[in-house]
């Protein structure tokens, strides 16, 4: 009986990937993604550390998005950690990551196949289309929901601090915004007029 369950899960996963691979998306440039995140006016929350600036946060988010190839329709299934299975009622051995920011479906959105907190109040399919404005809104919602357990507000949905590890991956920890976005700065600077020779 136990051997049938993984086969069924793999079949469901294959079906999900097939459906999502048909979704229209687009590939953004690093500079385009940075500009859209800058326009979204992110706020750094205390849980992220005292020394992180908004520029650091955006650089780390864009660095992580590089893992999706900056592709808005990217979907990735990864093996869930044992603690995640406990947190989400042992619903599956895989966790789906959606869109350019690779947001996890269990806390962020409703895939229709697994229970989710759905803090963004949206379908996961909205995270894999060519419009990233809702992805950015969802990312801000997820970041804003990451807090230590509330003492006075039991009805408030909060995500554990460990959720930051899925957004701010360790390999992007030491990204220096001025260097990482150097090509973006040169692309937006006006070219100096060349002086005429007499």
GUMIDO-261069 format. One record per residue (C-alpha): x, y, z. Coordinates in steps of 0.5 Angstrom, whole numbers. Layout:
    px    py    pz
     X     Y     Z
...
This chain:
    px    py    pz
     0     0     0
     6     5     2
     9     4    -5
     3     6    -9
     3    13    -5
     9    16    -8
     7    13   -15
     1    17   -14
     4    23   -12
     9    23   -18
     3    22   -22
     0    29   -19
     7    32   -20
     8    30   -27
     0    33   -29
     2    39   -25
     8    41   -29
     5    39   -35
    -1    44   -34
     4    50   -32
     9    49   -37
     3    51   -42
     2    57   -38
     5    64   -42
    10    67   -38
    16    72   -40
    23    72   -38
    25    79   -35
    32    82   -35
    35    83   -28
    35    91   -29
    27    91   -31
    26    86   -25
    30    91   -20
    26    97   -23
    19    94   -21
    22    92   -14
    24    99   -13
    17   102   -15
    14    97   -11
    17   101    -5
    19    95     0
    20    96     7
    25    92    11
    22    88    17
    26    88    24
    26    80    23
    31    81    17
    36    84    21
    38    91    23
    44    92    18
    39    90    12
    37    96     7
    32    96     2
    37    96    -3
    40    90     0
    33    86     0
    32    88    -7
    39    85    -9
    38    79    -5
    31    78    -8
    33    79   -15
    39    75   -14
    34    69   -12
    30    70   -18
    36    69   -22
    35    61   -20
    28    62   -24
    32    65   -30
    28    71   -29
    22    67   -32
    15    69   -30
    12    62   -31
    18    58   -28
    15    52   -23
    19    48   -19
    18    42   -15
    23    41    -9
    22    35    -3
    19    38     3
    23    38     9
    20    33    15
    18    40    19
    15    43    13
    11    36    13
     9    37    20
     7    44    19
     2    43    13
    -1    37    16
     4    32    13
     0    33     6
     6    31     1
    13    30     0
    14    35    -5
    13    43    -5
    11    47   -11
    15    54   -12
    12    59   -17
    14    64   -21
    20    69   -22
    21    69   -14
    20    62   -13
    14    63    -8
    12    57    -4
     5    55    -5
     3    52     2
     4    59     5
     3    64    -1
    -3    61    -6
    -8    56    -7
    -6    51   -12
   -12    47   -11
    -8    41    -9
    -6    42    -3
    -8    45     4
    -5    52     4
    -5    58     8
    -6    62     2
    -4    69     5
    -4    72    -1
   -11    70    -3
   -10    68   -10
    -9    62   -14
    -2    60   -15
    -3    60   -23
    -3    68   -22
     4    67   -20
     6    64   -27
     3    69   -32
     7    74   -35
     4    80   -30
     9    80   -24
     5    86   -21
     1    81   -17
     7    77   -16
    11    83   -13
     4    84    -8
     4    77    -6
    12    77    -4
    11    84     0
     5    80     3
     9    74     5
    15    78     7
    10    83    12
     7    76    15
    14    74    17
    14    75    25
    15    72    31
     8    69    34
     4    74    36
     2    75    43
    -4    79    43
    -7    78    36
    -9    70    36
   -13    71    29
    -7    75    25
    -4    70    20
     4    70    21
     9    66    18
    15    63    22
    22    67    21
    24    60    18
    20    63    12
    25    68    10
    30    62     8
    26    61     2
    26    68     0
    33    70     2
    37    64     0
    44    64     3
    48    64    -3
    45    71    -4
    47    73     3
    53    77     1
    51    80    -6
    53    88    -6
    47    92    -9
    52    97   -13
    56    91   -16
    50    87   -17
    46    92   -21
    52    96   -24
    50    94   -31
    43    97   -29
    46   104   -27
    50   105   -33
    44   103   -38
    40   109   -34
    45   114   -34
    45   119   -40
    51   119   -44
    55   125   -44
    55   130   -50
    62   130   -53
    65   136   -53
    66   139   -60
    73   140   -63
    75   147   -66
